[in-house]
Amino acid sequence: MSAGPYAPPPAVYEPSMLGGGSHVPLVAPHLAPGEWLHGIVDLQLSDLIRRVPRRYRPRRDGLFAVLGVVFDVAGAIVEAIEEAIGGFFRILRRIFRGRGLVGGWESEAGRFAIAVLTGTKGTVEYENRHVLLVFTDRRILLALETRRTLVLLGEIPRGRLARIELRLTGLSSRADAHFADGSRAALEIRQRDAQALDLLGRGMIPPPQQH
């Protein structure tokens, strides 16, 4: 089903840009002809998920490849210490909050986490957690807003995100993204965006956000 040539565009659920304005003009160049934008949700990958392990990190190009080597050499020991300390506290949090990533790094949830954590080509720490989920009628784009432009980190075919499970409490703003292969990844979502994320995950269009 599509709108006629003179029909108004469908309402889009979206967060406000920093400083005001709409994300829609930034998303438009990344849409295919006839593709409908349903909504945009601003969220974080849960800190229960560790940074991308070295063997799953994509290669960098040019200067960032050199910086990556320098970072690897200089930061390997620091990373090992950070992971040892962070891993201990992560295990404690998992006792009460559950695992952040189920299915491993080669699963659909794992590849989603890698795409987000890898960030843009200008980052070398593989621990980016912020992402905009851009829902269309065909797919889900993973993006970052930088300097009034949208940088794509990857995409998920629409049918591969099975559902969104909200696990909100007075102390937690967690939601779990369940993928078609049975894997899942933990997210952190603002309470006011939770219902929209749930509806978009089910392929439904939520009402536009009130500013």
N, C-alpha and C positions, 0 to 999 in steps of 0.2 A: 504494500500500500504506500502510495506517495502523494504528496500534496500537488494540487494543480498548479499551473504556471502562475496563477494570480492569487493563490492561497497564501495567507500569512505564514511565516516560518514557525515551526513548533516552539513552544517555550522551552528554555534550556535551564536546568538547575546548575548553578555554578557559584563558587566562592568569589568574593571580591578580590581584585588584584591589589597588591600593595600600592597604596597611593590612589586607589579607585580605578574604575574602568572595568571592562569586560574581557574575559579570555577568548570569547568567540572569534574575534578577528584574528587572534594568534593561532587558533586551531584550524580555521578555514583553509589555509594553504596545504594542510596535511590530509584533508579529506578527499576521497575519490569522488568523481562525478556521481551525483545521485545519493551519496552517503549522508545520512541524517545524524546530526549531533543530538544526543539525548541528555547528557549531563556531564559535569566535571566535579570530581570530589578531591579535596586536598587532604592528604593523610600522611602518616609516617609508617615505615616498616618497624615492627616491634624490636626493642632492644634485647629481646630474648633470642633473636637471631644474630649470630656472630658475624664479623666481617668475612668477606669472601675468602675461603682458603686459597693459598697460592696456586695450587694446581688447577683451579677453576677460573683464574683471573684471565680475562681476554688480553691479548697483546696490545700495547700502545704503539702509536706511530710517531716518527720524527723525534722532536725534542722531548716529548712526553715519554717516549721509549727510553731515552737516556736518563731522564729524571726517575723513571721507574726502576732502572737498574741501580742507580745511586740509592734510591729509597730502599730497595730490597737489601742491598749490602749494609747500609747504615741502620736500617730499621728492623732487620730480622730478629735481633736479640731483644730489642724493645718490644716488638710485637709479641714475641714468645712470652715475655714477662707480663705484658698487658693481658694476653689471652689466659695465662695461668691465673692471674688475679681475677680478671673479669669472668673467666669460666667458673671459678669457685662460686662467686656471687650469682652467676647465671643459673647454676645448678640449684642454689637455694631458692631463687625466685621460681624456677620451674616446679618445685615441690608444691607451691601454692597456686601458680598461674598456668601450669602446663607447658608443654614444649612449644617453642616458637616456630619451628620448621619440622614438618613431618613428611617423610618420603625421600629425604636426601637431596643433595645438590643437583643431581641429574634428573630429578622429577620435574614436573611442570611447575610446582611451587618453588622448587629450588632454582630453576631457570628464571622465574619471575624475580626471586630475591636477588639473584646475581645481577640481573639487568638494573634493578633499583640501586643496589649497593655499589655497583661499578660507577654509577653517575656519568658525568660527561667526560669527554676526552681530556679535559683540563684537570681532572682529579686523579690522584695517585694512591689514595689511602683505601679505596674500595670499601668505604663505610658510609656512603651517602644513604640517608634514610627517608628523605623527603621525596614525595612523588605526587603528581597529579594523575588521577585515573580519568581518562577521557573516554566516556562511553558513547558509542555510536550504535546504529542498528546492525552493524556488521562485525565490529571488533572493539577492543579496549586498548587504547594507546596509553603508554607510560611516558610521562613527560615531566620536564622541569622548566619553570619559568625563570629566565635569566635576562636581565636588561631589556624587558619588554619584548622578548622573543620566546618562542617555545622550542625547546630542544627535546627530540624524541629519544627515549632510552630503549624502546622496544614496543611490542604489541602482543596481545593475546587474542586469538580467534574467539569470536563471541561464544561459541558453544563449549569452549574449554574451561571457562569459569563456571563451575557447577552451581555454586551458591555462596552467599555471604552469611555467616553465622554471627549475629551480634551477641557479645558476651559482656554487656555493660553492667556495671555495678556502681555503687557510690564511690568506690575507690579505683575502679578500672574503666578505661575507655577502649577496651579491646574488641576487635572483630576478627574473625578468622575467614580467610579466603580459601574455599574448598575447590579443588580442581578436578577435572574429569577423570584423572588417573588415580584418584583417591588421596593425593597429597594435599597438604594445606600449609598456609603461611599466616602468621599472626600480624595484625595491623593495629595501629593506634589511630582512633578516629574521634573527632570532636562530637560531643553529644548531639549538637544541633544538626549534624550532617549524617547521623547514623541511619535514620529512616530512609533518606535519599540513597545512601549506599546500598541498603537492603533492597530497595525497589529497583535500582539500576542493575544490581546483580541478578535480579530475576527478569530482566528485560523490560521492565515497566518504566514509564516516564514519570518522575515525581513532579510536584508543583514547583515553579520557580522559587528560588530562595528570596525571602523578604529581607531587604536591607534597611 
